[in-house]
Amino acid sequence: MKLKDNLKGNIEIMEFLEAVKRCRGDVLFQTTEGDSLNLKSQLSEYIFLASALTNDIIQRGEIIIENPADLDYIEKFVD
């Protein structure tokens, strides 16, 4: 089962990424263009950070959680 949700505006990005690291399953960021970044991957994390700092990609994309139990870790960051 997958859960999809949008990130809230004005989140603390580093705190969010620390929460993602605690998740047991994959946490993906999917852009409106259909690209997916696995935020458990360091390379994808760097791409996400660079994109988040330069435009409003965070508000337009979706977070996909592979393991529903992981919502406990990131629920304060999503709508």
mmJSON file of the N, C-alpha and C atoms, coordinates in Angstrom:
{"data_MODEL":{"atom_site":{
"group_PDB":["ATOM","ATOM","ATOM","ATOM","ATOM","ATOM","ATOM","ATOM","ATOM","ATOM","ATOM","ATOM","ATOM","ATOM","ATOM","ATOM","ATOM","ATOM","ATOM","ATOM","ATOM","ATOM","ATOM","ATOM","ATOM","ATOM","ATOM","ATOM","ATOM","ATOM","ATOM","ATOM","ATOM","ATOM","ATOM","ATOM","ATOM","ATOM","ATOM","ATOM","ATOM","ATOM","ATOM","ATOM","ATOM","ATOM","ATOM","ATOM","ATOM","ATOM","ATOM","ATOM","ATOM","ATOM","ATOM","ATOM","ATOM","ATOM","ATOM","ATOM","ATOM","ATOM","ATOM","ATOM","ATOM","ATOM","ATOM","ATOM","ATOM","ATOM","ATOM","ATOM","ATOM","ATOM","ATOM","ATOM","ATOM","ATOM","ATOM","ATOM","ATOM","ATOM","ATOM","ATOM","ATOM","ATOM","ATOM","ATOM","ATOM","ATOM","ATOM","ATOM","ATOM","ATOM","ATOM","ATOM","ATOM","ATOM","ATOM","ATOM","ATOM","ATOM","ATOM","ATOM","ATOM","ATOM","ATOM","ATOM","ATOM","ATOM","ATOM","ATOM","ATOM","ATOM","ATOM","ATOM","ATOM","ATOM","ATOM","ATOM","ATOM","ATOM","ATOM","ATOM","ATOM","ATOM","ATOM","ATOM","ATOM","ATOM","ATOM","ATOM","ATOM","ATOM","ATOM","ATOM","ATOM","ATOM","ATOM","ATOM","ATOM","ATOM","ATOM","ATOM","ATOM","ATOM","ATOM","ATOM","ATOM","ATOM","ATOM","ATOM","ATOM","ATOM","ATOM","ATOM","ATOM","ATOM","ATOM","ATOM","ATOM","ATOM","ATOM","ATOM","ATOM","ATOM","ATOM","ATOM","ATOM","ATOM","ATOM","ATOM","ATOM","ATOM","ATOM","ATOM","ATOM","ATOM","ATOM","ATOM","ATOM","ATOM","ATOM","ATOM","ATOM","ATOM","ATOM","ATOM","ATOM","ATOM","ATOM","ATOM","ATOM","ATOM","ATOM","ATOM","ATOM","ATOM","ATOM","ATOM","ATOM","ATOM","ATOM","ATOM","ATOM","ATOM","ATOM","ATOM","ATOM","ATOM","ATOM","ATOM","ATOM","ATOM","ATOM","ATOM","ATOM","ATOM","ATOM","ATOM","ATOM","ATOM","ATOM","ATOM","ATOM","ATOM","ATOM","ATOM","ATOM","ATOM","ATOM","ATOM","ATOM","ATOM","ATOM","ATOM","ATOM"],
"id":[1,2,3,4,5,6,7,8,9,10,11,12,13,14,15,16,17,18,19,20,21,22,23,24,25,26,27,28,29,30,31,32,33,34,35,36,37,38,39,40,41,42,43,44,45,46,47,48,49,50,51,52,53,54,55,56,57,58,59,60,61,62,63,64,65,66,67,68,69,70,71,72,73,74,75,76,77,78,79,80,81,82,83,84,85,86,87,88,89,90,91,92,93,94,95,96,97,98,99,100,101,102,103,104,105,106,107,108,109,110,111,112,113,114,115,116,117,118,119,120,121,122,123,124,125,126,127,128,129,130,131,132,133,134,135,136,137,138,139,140,141,142,143,144,145,146,147,148,149,150,151,152,153,154,155,156,157,158,159,160,161,162,163,164,165,166,167,168,169,170,171,172,173,174,175,176,177,178,179,180,181,182,183,184,185,186,187,188,189,190,191,192,193,194,195,196,197,198,199,200,201,202,203,204,205,206,207,208,209,210,211,212,213,214,215,216,217,218,219,220,221,222,223,224,225,226,227,228,229,230,231,232,233,234,235,236,237],
"type_symbol":["N","C","C","N","C","C","N","C","C","N","C","C","N","C","C","N","C","C","N","C","C","N","C","C","N","C","C","N","C","C","N","C","C","N","C","C","N","C","C","N","C","C","N","C","C","N","C","C","N","C","C","N","C","C","N","C","C","N","C","C","N","C","C","N","C","C","N","C","C","N","C","C","N","C","C","N","C","C","N","C","C","N","C","C","N","C","C","N","C","C","N","C","C","N","C","C","N","C","C","N","C","C","N","C","C","N","C","C","N","C","C","N","C","C","N","C","C","N","C","C","N","C","C","N","C","C","N","C","C","N","C","C","N","C","C","N","C","C","N","C","C","N","C","C","N","C","C","N","C","C","N","C","C","N","C","C","N","C","C","N","C","C","N","C","C","N","C","C","N","C","C","N","C","C","N","C","C","N","C","C","N","C","C","N","C","C","N","C","C","N","C","C","N","C","C","N","C","C","N","C","C","N","C","C","N","C","C","N","C","C","N","C","C","N","C","C","N","C","C","N","C","C","N","C","C","N","C","C","N","C","C","N","C","C","N","C","C"],
"label_atom_id":["N","CA","C","N","CA","C","N","CA","C","N","CA","C","N","CA","C","N","CA","C","N","CA","C","N","CA","C","N","CA","C","N","CA","C","N","CA","C","N","CA","C","N","CA","C","N","CA","C","N","CA","C","N","CA","C","N","CA","C","N","CA","C","N","CA","C","N","CA","C","N","CA","C","N","CA","C","N","CA","C","N","CA","C","N","CA","C","N","CA","C","N","CA","C","N","CA","C","N","CA","C","N","CA","C","N","CA","C","N","CA","C","N","CA","C","N","CA","C","N","CA","C","N","CA","C","N","CA","C","N","CA","C","N","CA","C","N","CA","C","N","CA","C","N","CA","C","N","CA","C","N","CA","C","N","CA","C","N","CA","C","N","CA","C","N","CA","C","N","CA","C","N","CA","C","N","CA","C","N","CA","C","N","CA","C","N","CA","C","N","CA","C","N","CA","C","N","CA","C","N","CA","C","N","CA","C","N","CA","C","N","CA","C","N","CA","C","N","CA","C","N","CA","C","N","CA","C","N","CA","C","N","CA","C","N","CA","C","N","CA","C","N","CA","C","N","CA","C","N","CA","C","N","CA","C","N","CA","C","N","CA","C","N","CA","C","N","CA","C","N","CA","C","N","CA","C"],
"label_alt_id":[null,null,null,null,null,null,null,null,null,null,null,null,null,null,null,null,null,null,null,null,null,null,null,null,null,null,null,null,null,null,null,null,null,null,null,null,null,null,null,null,null,null,null,null,null,null,null,null,null,null,null,null,null,null,null,null,null,null,null,null,null,null,null,null,null,null,null,null,null,null,null,null,null,null,null,null,null,null,null,null,null,null,null,null,null,null,null,null,null,null,null,null,null,null,null,null,null,null,null,null,null,null,null,null,null,null,null,null,null,null,null,null,null,null,null,null,null,null,null,null,null,null,null,null,null,null,null,null,null,null,null,null,null,null,null,null,null,null,null,null,null,null,null,null,null,null,null,null,null,null,null,null,null,null,null,null,null,null,null,null,null,null,null,null,null,null,null,null,null,null,null,null,null,null,null,null,null,null,null,null,null,null,null,null,null,null,null,null,null,null,null,null,null,null,null,null,null,null,null,null,null,null,null,null,null,null,null,null,null,null,null,null,null,null,null,null,null,null,null,null,null,null,null,null,null,null,null,null,null,null,null,null,null,null,null,null,null],
"label_comp_id":["MET","MET","MET","LYS","LYS","LYS","LEU","LEU","LEU","LYS","LYS","LYS","ASP","ASP","ASP","ASN","ASN","ASN","LEU","LEU","LEU","LYS","LYS","LYS","GLY","GLY","GLY","ASN","ASN","ASN","ILE","ILE","ILE","GLU","GLU","GLU","ILE","ILE","ILE","MET","MET","MET","GLU","GLU","GLU","PHE","PHE","PHE","LEU","LEU","LEU","GLU","GLU","GLU","ALA","ALA","ALA","VAL","VAL","VAL","LYS","LYS","LYS","ARG","ARG","ARG","CYS","CYS","CYS","ARG","ARG","ARG","GLY","GLY","GLY","ASP","ASP","ASP","VAL","VAL","VAL","LEU","LEU","LEU","PHE","PHE","PHE","GLN","GLN","GLN","THR","THR","THR","THR","THR","THR","GLU","GLU","GLU","GLY","GLY","GLY","ASP","ASP","ASP","SER","SER","SER","LEU","LEU","LEU","ASN","ASN","ASN","LEU","LEU","LEU","LYS","LYS","LYS","SER","SER","SER","GLN","GLN","GLN","LEU","LEU","LEU","SER","SER","SER","GLU","GLU","GLU","TYR","TYR","TYR","ILE","ILE","ILE","PHE","PHE","PHE","LEU","LEU","LEU","ALA","ALA","ALA","SER","SER","SER","ALA","ALA","ALA","LEU","LEU","LEU","THR","THR","THR","ASN","ASN","ASN","ASP","ASP","ASP","ILE","ILE","ILE","ILE","ILE","ILE","GLN","GLN","GLN","ARG","ARG","ARG","GLY","GLY","GLY","GLU","GLU","GLU","ILE","ILE","ILE","ILE","ILE","ILE","ILE","ILE","ILE","GLU","GLU","GLU","ASN","ASN","ASN","PRO","PRO","PRO","ALA","ALA","ALA","ASP","ASP","ASP","LEU","LEU","LEU","ASP","ASP","ASP","TYR","TYR","TYR","ILE","ILE","ILE","GLU","GLU","GLU","LYS","LYS","LYS","PHE","PHE","PHE","VAL","VAL","VAL","ASP","ASP","ASP"],
"label_asym_id":["A","A","A","A","A","A","A","A","A","A","A","A","A","A","A","A","A","A","A","A","A","A","A","A","A","A","A","A","A","A","A","A","A","A","A","A","A","A","A","A","A","A","A","A","A","A","A","A","A","A","A","A","A","A","A","A","A","A","A","A","A","A","A","A","A","A","A","A","A","A","A","A","A","A","A","A","A","A","A","A","A","A","A","A","A","A","A","A","A","A","A","A","A","A","A","A","A","A","A","A","A","A","A","A","A","A","A","A","A","A","A","A","A","A","A","A","A","A","A","A","A","A","A","A","A","A","A","A","A","A","A","A","A","A","A","A","A","A","A","A","A","A","A","A","A","A","A","A","A","A","A","A","A","A","A","A","A","A","A","A","A","A","A","A","A","A","A","A","A","A","A","A","A","A","A","A","A","A","A","A","A","A","A","A","A","A","A","A","A","A","A","A","A","A","A","A","A","A","A","A","A","A","A","A","A","A","A","A","A","A","A","A","A","A","A","A","A","A","A","A","A","A","A","A","A","A","A","A","A","A","A","A","A","A","A","A","A"],
"label_entity_id":["1","1","1","1","1","1","1","1","1","1","1","1","1","1","1","1","1","1","1","1","1","1","1","1","1","1","1","1","1","1","1","1","1","1","1","1","1","1","1","1","1","1","1","1","1","1","1","1","1","1","1","1","1","1","1","1","1","1","1","1","1","1","1","1","1","1","1","1","1","1","1","1","1","1","1","1","1","1","1","1","1","1","1","1","1","1","1","1","1","1","1","1","1","1","1","1","1","1","1","1","1","1","1","1","1","1","1","1","1","1","1","1","1","1","1","1","1","1","1","1","1","1","1","1","1","1","1","1","1","1","1","1","1","1","1","1","1","1","1","1","1","1","1","1","1","1","1","1","1","1","1","1","1","1","1","1","1","1","1","1","1","1","1","1","1","1","1","1","1","1","1","1","1","1","1","1","1","1","1","1","1","1","1","1","1","1","1","1","1","1","1","1","1","1","1","1","1","1","1","1","1","1","1","1","1","1","1","1","1","1","1","1","1","1","1","1","1","1","1","1","1","1","1","1","1","1","1","1","1","1","1","1","1","1","1","1","1"],
"label_seq_id":[1,1,1,2,2,2,3,3,3,4,4,4,5,5,5,6,6,6,7,7,7,8,8,8,9,9,9,10,10,10,11,11,11,12,12,12,13,13,13,14,14,14,15,15,15,16,16,16,17,17,17,18,18,18,19,19,19,20,20,20,21,21,21,22,22,22,23,23,23,24,24,24,25,25,25,26,26,26,27,27,27,28,28,28,29,29,29,30,30,30,31,31,31,32,32,32,33,33,33,34,34,34,35,35,35,36,36,36,37,37,37,38,38,38,39,39,39,40,40,40,41,41,41,42,42,42,43,43,43,44,44,44,45,45,45,46,46,46,47,47,47,48,48,48,49,49,49,50,50,50,51,51,51,52,52,52,53,53,53,54,54,54,55,55,55,56,56,56,57,57,57,58,58,58,59,59,59,60,60,60,61,61,61,62,62,62,63,63,63,64,64,64,65,65,65,66,66,66,67,67,67,68,68,68,69,69,69,70,70,70,71,71,71,72,72,72,73,73,73,74,74,74,75,75,75,76,76,76,77,77,77,78,78,78,79,79,79],
"pdbx_PDB_ins_code":[null,null,null,null,null,null,null,null,null,null,null,null,null,null,null,null,null,null,null,null,null,null,null,null,null,null,null,null,null,null,null,null,null,null,null,null,null,null,null,null,null,null,null,null,null,null,null,null,null,null,null,null,null,null,null,null,null,null,null,null,null,null,null,null,null,null,null,null,null,null,null,null,null,null,null,null,null,null,null,null,null,null,null,null,null,null,null,null,null,null,null,null,null,null,null,null,null,null,null,null,null,null,null,null,null,null,null,null,null,null,null,null,null,null,null,null,null,null,null,null,null,null,null,null,null,null,null,null,null,null,null,null,null,null,null,null,null,null,null,null,null,null,null,null,null,null,null,null,null,null,null,null,null,null,null,null,null,null,null,null,null,null,null,null,null,null,null,null,null,null,null,null,null,null,null,null,null,null,null,null,null,null,null,null,null,null,null,null,null,null,null,null,null,null,null,null,null,null,null,null,null,null,null,null,null,null,null,null,null,null,null,null,null,null,null,null,null,null,null,null,null,null,null,null,null,null,null,null,null,null,null,null,null,null,null,null,null],
"Cartn_x":[0.842,0.0,0.888,0.539,1.289,0.405,1.002,0.3,0.917,0.086,0.568,0.057,0.904,0.51,1.478,1.079,1.927,2.635,3.813,4.52,3.878,3.893,3.409,4.395,3.93,4.822,5.662,6.832,7.721,8.104,8.443,8.924,10.417,10.931,12.367,12.899,13.564,13.948,14.887,15.862,16.807,16.11,15.182,14.405,13.559,12.973,12.197,13.079,14.264,15.15,15.648,15.816,16.172,15.029,13.792,12.629,12.56,12.882,12.881,13.887,15.031,16.06,15.567,14.654,14.118,13.061,12.56,11.521,12.093,11.276,11.706,11.584,10.546,10.332,10.853,10.72,11.144,10.191,10.759,9.996,10.412,9.453,9.735,9.166,9.867,9.336,9.075,7.814,7.453,7.09,7.769,7.52,6.271,5.794,4.63,4.948,6.224,6.634,6.716,6.539,6.57,7.895,8.895,10.188,10.054,10.729,10.689,12.092,12.204,13.459,13.25,14.061,13.999,14.799,14.11,14.773,15.62,15.627,16.516,17.894,18.001,19.263,19.961,21.257,21.981,22.023,22.203,22.236,20.885,19.797,18.465,18.217,18.728,18.592,19.283,20.464,21.186,20.43,19.891,19.109,17.872,17.195,16.015,16.37,17.463,17.894,18.221,18.954,19.315,18.069,17.139,15.903,15.046,15.0,14.172,14.69,15.982,16.562,16.427,16.181,16.158,14.769,13.766,12.417,11.355,10.12,9.018,8.638,9.621,9.377,8.682,8.965,8.407,6.881,6.338,4.891,4.167,4.862,4.201,4.287,5.226,5.407,4.645,4.718,4.05,5.068,4.759,5.537,4.79,5.498,4.914,5.617,4.833,5.363,5.031,6.042,5.843,5.269,5.728,5.298,4.372,3.076,2.134,2.545,3.282,3.718,4.694,5.349,6.313,5.651,4.345,3.629,3.82,4.004,4.244,5.463,6.468,7.702,7.562,6.751,6.712,5.355,4.409,3.067,3.034,3.942,3.916,4.423,4.989,5.529,4.585,3.523,2.622,1.232,0.504,-0.867,-1.814],
"Cartn_y":[-1.179,0.0,1.242,2.196,3.437,4.59,5.542,6.75,7.928,8.804,9.992,11.23,12.223,13.484,14.575,15.814,16.965,17.441,17.991,18.6,19.933,20.265,21.569,22.64,23.859,24.967,25.325,25.852,26.339,25.271,24.079,23.05,23.219,22.665,22.613,21.409,21.66,20.596,19.576,20.033,19.098,18.216,18.775,17.998,16.943,17.34,16.402,15.249,15.558,14.513,13.594,14.113,13.27,12.307,12.783,11.925,10.837,11.191,10.215,9.107,9.447,8.44,7.422,7.819,6.903,5.953,6.255,5.427,4.068,3.024,1.676,1.41,1.963,1.78,2.967,2.873,3.971,5.15,6.333,7.575,8.273,8.472,9.051,10.454,11.307,12.62,12.569,12.782,12.74,14.141,14.577,15.91,15.885,17.058,17.149,16.62,16.557,16.023,14.5,13.883,12.432,11.848,12.688,12.201,11.815,10.742,10.298,10.284,10.805,10.774,9.941,8.905,8.12,8.879,9.471,10.335,9.563,8.23,7.437,7.301,7.726,7.711,9.057,9.033,10.281,11.135,10.525,11.288,11.986,11.263,11.86,12.942,12.734,13.735,15.039,14.953,16.153,16.864,16.082,16.676,17.371,16.721,17.304,18.614,18.615,19.829,20.952,20.646,21.676,22.235,21.391,21.842,22.649,22.23,22.916,24.32,24.514,25.818,26.805,26.296,27.185,27.474,26.684,26.951,26.35,26.404,25.949,24.495,23.666,22.26,21.532,21.917,21.22,21.31,22.488,22.656,21.967,21.73,21.143,19.627,19.019,17.57,16.824,15.498,14.635,13.751,13.441,12.47,11.145,10.085,8.748,7.898,7.326,6.515,5.058,4.222,2.806,2.047,2.374,1.678,2.603,2.275,3.155,3.474,2.585,2.833,4.01,4.324,5.422,6.792,6.848,8.122,8.758,7.934,8.457,9.371,9.071,9.864,11.187,11.201,12.399,13.087,12.652,13.23,14.73,15.241,16.686,17.528,16.87,17.573,17.574,16.754,16.614,17.126,17.515,17.98,16.821],
"Cartn_z":[0.0,0.0,0.0,-0.83,-0.911,-0.458,0.223,0.629,-0.113,-0.659,-1.36,-0.644,-0.547,0.059,-0.377,-0.204,-0.519,0.729,0.545,1.664,2.015,3.281,3.716,3.268,3.179,2.867,4.09,3.86,4.925,5.941,5.473,6.391,6.584,7.649,7.894,7.112,6.003,5.077,5.723,6.466,7.087,8.127,8.86,9.835,9.105,7.979,7.17,6.69,6.178,5.676,6.79,7.982,9.127,9.445,9.348,9.568,8.497,7.26,6.164,6.454,7.003,7.312,8.332,9.204,10.218,9.644,8.474,7.862,7.455,7.579,7.224,5.724,5.1,3.669,2.88,1.581,0.719,0.831,0.729,0.685,-0.603,-1.486,-2.793,-2.888,-3.624,-3.98,-5.469,-5.865,-7.275,-7.743,-8.803,-9.352,-10.223,-10.586,-11.466,-12.864,-13.22,-14.513,-14.502,-13.325,-13.215,-12.774,-12.525,-12.037,-10.569,-10.164,-8.776,-8.187,-6.991,-6.248,-4.991,-4.814,-3.596,-2.541,-1.583,-0.594,0.404,0.321,1.159,0.498,-0.744,-1.488,-1.286,-0.993,-0.776,-2.035,-3.187,-4.425,-4.659,-4.49,-4.652,-3.604,-2.406,-1.346,-1.755,-2.33,-2.786,-3.903,-4.832,-5.927,-5.372,-4.429,-3.789,-3.092,-2.35,-1.639,-2.618,-3.654,-4.632,-5.307,-5.644,-6.288,-5.326,-4.092,-3.097,-2.816,-2.924,-2.639,-3.795,-4.985,-6.137,-6.699,-6.351,-6.856,-5.937,-6.364,-5.519,-5.778,-6.08,-6.392,-5.235,-4.022,-2.862,-2.837,-3.094,-3.025,-4.181,-5.28,-6.448,-6.507,-5.815,-5.898,-4.819,-4.898,-3.932,-3.227,-1.973,-1.218,-1.28,-1.626,-1.681,-0.63,0.257,1.348,1.057,0.949,0.649,1.843,3.04,4.257,5.049,5.154,5.862,7.305,7.953,9.326,9.407,8.302,8.275,8.332,8.132,8.217,9.593,10.614,11.966,12.009,11.197,11.191,10.442,9.395,8.548,8.499,9.32,9.247,9.514,10.319,10.598,9.418,8.396,7.235,6.035,6.087,4.941,5.275,4.217,4.375,4.538],
"occupancy":[1.0,1.0,1.0,1.0,1.0,1.0,1.0,1.0,1.0,1.0,1.0,1.0,1.0,1.0,1.0,1.0,1.0,1.0,1.0,1.0,1.0,1.0,1.0,1.0,1.0,1.0,1.0,1.0,1.0,1.0,1.0,1.0,1.0,1.0,1.0,1.0,1.0,1.0,1.0,1.0,1.0,1.0,1.0,1.0,1.0,1.0,1.0,1.0,1.0,1.0,1.0,1.0,1.0,1.0,1.0,1.0,1.0,1.0,1.0,1.0,1.0,1.0,1.0,1.0,1.0,1.0,1.0,1.0,1.0,1.0,1.0,1.0,1.0,1.0,1.0,1.0,1.0,1.0,1.0,1.0,1.0,1.0,1.0,1.0,1.0,1.0,1.0,1.0,1.0,1.0,1.0,1.0,1.0,1.0,1.0,1.0,1.0,1.0,1.0,1.0,1.0,1.0,1.0,1.0,1.0,1.0,1.0,1.0,1.0,1.0,1.0,1.0,1.0,1.0,1.0,1.0,1.0,1.0,1.0,1.0,1.0,1.0,1.0,1.0,1.0,1.0,1.0,1.0,1.0,1.0,1.0,1.0,1.0,1.0,1.0,1.0,1.0,1.0,1.0,1.0,1.0,1.0,1.0,1.0,1.0,1.0,1.0,1.0,1.0,1.0,1.0,1.0,1.0,1.0,1.0,1.0,1.0,1.0,1.0,1.0,1.0,1.0,1.0,1.0,1.0,1.0,1.0,1.0,1.0,1.0,1.0,1.0,1.0,1.0,1.0,1.0,1.0,1.0,1.0,1.0,1.0,1.0,1.0,1.0,1.0,1.0,1.0,1.0,1.0,1.0,1.0,1.0,1.0,1.0,1.0,1.0,1.0,1.0,1.0,1.0,1.0,1.0,1.0,1.0,1.0,1.0,1.0,1.0,1.0,1.0,1.0,1.0,1.0,1.0,1.0,1.0,1.0,1.0,1.0,1.0,1.0,1.0,1.0,1.0,1.0,1.0,1.0,1.0,1.0,1.0,1.0,1.0,1.0,1.0,1.0,1.0,1.0],
"B_iso_or_equiv":[0.0,0.0,0.0,0.0,0.0,0.0,0.0,0.0,0.0,0.0,0.0,0.0,0.0,0.0,0.0,0.0,0.0,0.0,0.0,0.0,0.0,0.0,0.0,0.0,0.0,0.0,0.0,0.0,0.0,0.0,0.0,0.0,0.0,0.0,0.0,0.0,0.0,0.0,0.0,0.0,0.0,0.0,0.0,0.0,0.0,0.0,0.0,0.0,0.0,0.0,0.0,0.0,0.0,0.0,0.0,0.0,0.0,0.0,0.0,0.0,0.0,0.0,0.0,0.0,0.0,0.0,0.0,0.0,0.0,0.0,0.0,0.0,0.0,0.0,0.0,0.0,0.0,0.0,0.0,0.0,0.0,0.0,0.0,0.0,0.0,0.0,0.0,0.0,0.0,0.0,0.0,0.0,0.0,0.0,0.0,0.0,0.0,0.0,0.0,0.0,0.0,0.0,0.0,0.0,0.0,0.0,0.0,0.0,0.0,0.0,0.0,0.0,0.0,0.0,0.0,0.0,0.0,0.0,0.0,0.0,0.0,0.0,0.0,0.0,0.0,0.0,0.0,0.0,0.0,0.0,0.0,0.0,0.0,0.0,0.0,0.0,0.0,0.0,0.0,0.0,0.0,0.0,0.0,0.0,0.0,0.0,0.0,0.0,0.0,0.0,0.0,0.0,0.0,0.0,0.0,0.0,0.0,0.0,0.0,0.0,0.0,0.0,0.0,0.0,0.0,0.0,0.0,0.0,0.0,0.0,0.0,0.0,0.0,0.0,0.0,0.0,0.0,0.0,0.0,0.0,0.0,0.0,0.0,0.0,0.0,0.0,0.0,0.0,0.0,0.0,0.0,0.0,0.0,0.0,0.0,0.0,0.0,0.0,0.0,0.0,0.0,0.0,0.0,0.0,0.0,0.0,0.0,0.0,0.0,0.0,0.0,0.0,0.0,0.0,0.0,0.0,0.0,0.0,0.0,0.0,0.0,0.0,0.0,0.0,0.0,0.0,0.0,0.0,0.0,0.0,0.0,0.0,0.0,0.0,0.0,0.0,0.0],
"pdbx_formal_charge":[null,null,null,null,null,null,null,null,null,null,null,null,null,null,null,null,null,null,null,null,null,null,null,null,null,null,null,null,null,null,null,null,null,null,null,null,null,null,null,null,null,null,null,null,null,null,null,null,null,null,null,null,null,null,null,null,null,null,null,null,null,null,null,null,null,null,null,null,null,null,null,null,null,null,null,null,null,null,null,null,null,null,null,null,null,null,null,null,null,null,null,null,null,null,null,null,null,null,null,null,null,null,null,null,null,null,null,null,null,null,null,null,null,null,null,null,null,null,null,null,null,null,null,null,null,null,null,null,null,null,null,null,null,null,null,null,null,null,null,null,null,null,null,null,null,null,null,null,null,null,null,null,null,null,null,null,null,null,null,null,null,null,null,null,null,null,null,null,null,null,null,null,null,null,null,null,null,null,null,null,null,null,null,null,null,null,null,null,null,null,null,null,null,null,null,null,null,null,null,null,null,null,null,null,null,null,null,null,null,null,null,null,null,null,null,null,null,null,null,null,null,null,null,null,null,null,null,null,null,null,null,null,null,null,null,null,null],
"auth_seq_id":[1,1,1,2,2,2,3,3,3,4,4,4,5,5,5,6,6,6,7,7,7,8,8,8,9,9,9,10,10,10,11,11,11,12,12,12,13,13,13,14,14,14,15,15,15,16,16,16,17,17,17,18,18,18,19,19,19,20,20,20,21,21,21,22,22,22,23,23,23,24,24,24,25,25,25,26,26,26,27,27,27,28,28,28,29,29,29,30,30,30,31,31,31,32,32,32,33,33,33,34,34,34,35,35,35,36,36,36,37,37,37,38,38,38,39,39,39,40,40,40,41,41,41,42,42,42,43,43,43,44,44,44,45,45,45,46,46,46,47,47,47,48,48,48,49,49,49,50,50,50,51,51,51,52,52,52,53,53,53,54,54,54,55,55,55,56,56,56,57,57,57,58,58,58,59,59,59,60,60,60,61,61,61,62,62,62,63,63,63,64,64,64,65,65,65,66,66,66,67,67,67,68,68,68,69,69,69,70,70,70,71,71,71,72,72,72,73,73,73,74,74,74,75,75,75,76,76,76,77,77,77,78,78,78,79,79,79],
"auth_comp_id":["MET","MET","MET","LYS","LYS","LYS","LEU","LEU","LEU","LYS","LYS","LYS","ASP","ASP","ASP","ASN","ASN","ASN","LEU","LEU","LEU","LYS","LYS","LYS","GLY","GLY","GLY","ASN","ASN","ASN","ILE","ILE","ILE","GLU","GLU","GLU","ILE","ILE","ILE","MET","MET","MET","GLU","GLU","GLU","PHE","PHE","PHE","LEU","LEU","LEU","GLU","GLU","GLU","ALA","ALA","ALA","VAL","VAL","VAL","LYS","LYS","LYS","ARG","ARG","ARG","CYS","CYS","CYS","ARG","ARG","ARG","GLY","GLY","GLY","ASP","ASP","ASP","VAL","VAL","VAL","LEU","LEU","LEU","PHE","PHE","PHE","GLN","GLN","GLN","THR","THR","THR","THR","THR","THR","GLU","GLU","GLU","GLY","GLY","GLY","ASP","ASP","ASP","SER","SER","SER","LEU","LEU","LEU","ASN","ASN","ASN","LEU","LEU","LEU","LYS","LYS","LYS","SER","SER","SER","GLN","GLN","GLN","LEU","LEU","LEU","SER","SER","SER","GLU","GLU","GLU","TYR","TYR","TYR","ILE","ILE","ILE","PHE","PHE","PHE","LEU","LEU","LEU","ALA","ALA","ALA","SER","SER","SER","ALA","ALA","ALA","LEU","LEU","LEU","THR","THR","THR","ASN","ASN","ASN","ASP","ASP","ASP","ILE","ILE","ILE","ILE","ILE","ILE","GLN","GLN","GLN","ARG","ARG","ARG","GLY","GLY","GLY","GLU","GLU","GLU","ILE","ILE","ILE","ILE","ILE","ILE","ILE","ILE","ILE","GLU","GLU","GLU","ASN","ASN","ASN","PRO","PRO","PRO","ALA","ALA","ALA","ASP","ASP","ASP","LEU","LEU","LEU","ASP","ASP","ASP","TYR","TYR","TYR","ILE","ILE","ILE","GLU","GLU","GLU","LYS","LYS","LYS","PHE","PHE","PHE","VAL","VAL","VAL","ASP","ASP","ASP"],
"auth_asym_id":["A","A","A","A","A","A","A","A","A","A","A","A","A","A","A","A","A","A","A","A","A","A","A","A","A","A","A","A","A","A","A","A","A","A","A","A","A","A","A","A","A","A","A","A","A","A","A","A","A","A","A","A","A","A","A","A","A","A","A","A","A","A","A","A","A","A","A","A","A","A","A","A","A","A","A","A","A","A","A","A","A","A","A","A","A","A","A","A","A","A","A","A","A","A","A","A","A","A","A","A","A","A","A","A","A","A","A","A","A","A","A","A","A","A","A","A","A","A","A","A","A","A","A","A","A","A","A","A","A","A","A","A","A","A","A","A","A","A","A","A","A","A","A","A","A","A","A","A","A","A","A","A","A","A","A","A","A","A","A","A","A","A","A","A","A","A","A","A","A","A","A","A","A","A","A","A","A","A","A","A","A","A","A","A","A","A","A","A","A","A","A","A","A","A","A","A","A","A","A","A","A","A","A","A","A","A","A","A","A","A","A","A","A","A","A","A","A","A","A","A","A","A","A","A","A","A","A","A","A","A","A","A","A","A","A","A","A"],
"auth_atom_id":["N","CA","C","N","CA","C","N","CA","C","N","CA","C","N","CA","C","N","CA","C","N","CA","C","N","CA","C","N","CA","C","N","CA","C","N","CA","C","N","CA","C","N","CA","C","N","CA","C","N","CA","C","N","CA","C","N","CA","C","N","CA","C","N","CA","C","N","CA","C","N","CA","C","N","CA","C","N","CA","C","N","CA","C","N","CA","C","N","CA","C","N","CA","C","N","CA","C","N","CA","C","N","CA","C","N","CA","C","N","CA","C","N","CA","C","N","CA","C","N","CA","C","N","CA","C","N","CA","C","N","CA","C","N","CA","C","N","CA","C","N","CA","C","N","CA","C","N","CA","C","N","CA","C","N","CA","C","N","CA","C","N","CA","C","N","CA","C","N","CA","C","N","CA","C","N","CA","C","N","CA","C","N","CA","C","N","CA","C","N","CA","C","N","CA","C","N","CA","C","N","CA","C","N","CA","C","N","CA","C","N","CA","C","N","CA","C","N","CA","C","N","CA","C","N","CA","C","N","CA","C","N","CA","C","N","CA","C","N","CA","C","N","CA","C","N","CA","C","N","CA","C","N","CA","C","N","CA","C","N","CA","C","N","CA","C","N","CA","C","N","CA","C","N","CA","C"],
"pdbx_PDB_model_num":[1,1,1,1,1,1,1,1,1,1,1,1,1,1,1,1,1,1,1,1,1,1,1,1,1,1,1,1,1,1,1,1,1,1,1,1,1,1,1,1,1,1,1,1,1,1,1,1,1,1,1,1,1,1,1,1,1,1,1,1,1,1,1,1,1,1,1,1,1,1,1,1,1,1,1,1,1,1,1,1,1,1,1,1,1,1,1,1,1,1,1,1,1,1,1,1,1,1,1,1,1,1,1,1,1,1,1,1,1,1,1,1,1,1,1,1,1,1,1,1,1,1,1,1,1,1,1,1,1,1,1,1,1,1,1,1,1,1,1,1,1,1,1,1,1,1,1,1,1,1,1,1,1,1,1,1,1,1,1,1,1,1,1,1,1,1,1,1,1,1,1,1,1,1,1,1,1,1,1,1,1,1,1,1,1,1,1,1,1,1,1,1,1,1,1,1,1,1,1,1,1,1,1,1,1,1,1,1,1,1,1,1,1,1,1,1,1,1,1,1,1,1,1,1,1,1,1,1,1,1,1,1,1,1,1,1,1]
}}}
